Amino acid sequence: MFTVDSLIAGKDPVVQRIYDRLIDVLAGLGPIGQDAKKTSIHLTAGEGGTAFAGVHPRRAGILLNVRTSAPIESPRVRKLEQVSRSRFHNEILLNAPEEVDAELAGWLGEAYGLSKPAD
């Protein structure tokens, strides 16, 4: 069984600070599920929602994959993958908690909205 703590253990302390900041920002969107896998954490839009972001802890940072309906046009996106007609994975490397800013929060808000279960 994998846990968020086990995936962050042994990494530079900045990884925990980035992750905590990310979760704090996301808390304003609504319920957030944190599903730890072997090498990543899937963030879901509450109960019944699908994954809207993937967190891949690295030695001294976090590789964040944000799922959107259109490509994010930004130099912060280091890799872009179109996974279906209307879904894109946007890869962003976070090296400091301050990089979890208003711009990133906006992208995550869009991704969260796409993943919420229907009412």
Secondary structure, DSSP 8 states (H G I E B T S, - for coil): ---HHHHHTTS-HHHHHHHHHHHHHHHTTS--EEEE-SS-EEEESSTT--EEEEEEEETTEEEEEEEESS---STTEEEEEEEETTEEEEEEEE-SGGGS-HHHHHHHHHHHHHHS---
